[in-house]
Structures are given as structure tokens and as C-alpha cells.
Amino acid sequence: MPAPQSAARPGLVFTVGRAVLRPLLRLRFRPRITGGERIPASGPVLLASNHLSGLDTILIPSFSPRKVQFLAKASLFEGRIGGWFFRQIGAVPVHREAGAAAQAALDAGRRVLAEGQVFAVFPEGSRSRDGRLYKGRSGAAFMALETGATVVPVGLVGTNRKLKDPRTGRAPRVEIRFGAPVPLDDLAGLPAGRARREATERIMAGIRDLTGQELADGFAEGGRGA
């Protein structure tokens, strides 16, 4: 399998697209954004978020104070126009051959972070269909420990519009909550496996502190990503 290549940094299309999307998203969802100042102004940052719907991948890069890069399957980059567009918005090509997708995602994310950029991941690996917070997979911890990136937990609320508040019968207001960076420096001397497990637990605890979600006992179905 070809080694995943790092993407160009988000360009003009990303900047213009975000400028257009932000007012539309504010009008439609009235999102409340808090904690953006907790994202370091420079250096590698890993945004680790819960995952409730496809809207999450639009909201995070639209309202993050810094430009965010993310994964996209390599086939989307085929052709001159497709390749130009997805690189302009900061997408990172990753090959999806069976059995190789998880490692390709880790390699691609690590390259973005090594370049001092911001990379967004969903540690649950797949969307939560019932609103609970599922166990985190170790990919986010691996990337953070390998690169020394600052891990900022992100708590998304109300992005799955099908999940209604039982008290009102309506979907709750959309919120994007950026949390305090997760401390991981003290894990440097631990064996790699133990350090990743501890880091994963801390990252997921940081997310839950922001969302207050009920915890699920296992992993999200279909999850195999970072």
C-alpha cells in the first residue's frame, strides 16, 4: 500500500468556504461556541471530539479558531479538479484498503501534527447512534504521544437532530465546547501500551466532562478509526 502523503495546508477555498458557511450555520443551528481560547495559537493540536452526526465534520472546522485538517478517502483526490479541491480544504488523502485503513489514518494524522498543524479526530471511531459516549480507541493517544501535540477535547451537543430532549420533545441547542488541554507529559516514562491506555482514558474523560453524556460499556459499532 502506498504510504499516505501529507496534505497541503488549507488554502483559499477553505478560507472562503468557511466565511460562507459560518453565517449559514449560525442562522440554521444557532450554535453556542465556548472555549476557543483554549486552543494554542501555534504548534500541533489534536482536537479529540465525541461524534453524534455527519454535521460534526462541518461544525468543527467551521468554528475552530485555527484551520483544521481531516481525513478523506484517497479516491476523492482522483482527477485534477478533485485533487485540487480536497487539498485546498485541507483534507488528507488516506487509502482505505481492507485491514489498512486504521494505520493509514494514524500515519496521515501524525504527519499533519508533525508539521505543526491542527488535526481533528473522533476517538470513538464511529458515530454514536443513541447519544451515549462510547469507549475511545487508542489512535488519538498514539498520535499525541508520538508527536507531542496538545490534545484539546471537544464536546458536541445537539448535533444529532434526531435525539430529542425528553423534557421538551425538541432537539437541544447545538453547542461546540472546546475544553482545557489534556495533560499527558507525565506519561513519557511509561511503557508504550500503558501510556496509550492512560492517555485514552484521560482524553475520553475530558470529552465527557464537556458533554455529560451517559457512558456506554463498549465500542461504537463500525468504529475502526483513530
Buried (B, 14 or more C-beta within 10 A) or exposed (E): EEEBBBBBBBBEBBEEBBEEBEEEBBEEBEBEBEBBEBBBEEEBBBBBBBBBBEBBBBBBBBBBBBBBBBBBBBEEBEEEEEBEBBBBBBBBBBBEEEEBBBBBBBBBBBBBBBBEBBBBBBBBBBBBBEBBBBBBBBBBBBBBBBBEBBBBBBBBBBBBBEBEEEEEEEBBEBBBBBBEBBEBEEBEEBEEEEBBBBBBEBBBBBBBEBBEBEEBEEBBEEBBBB
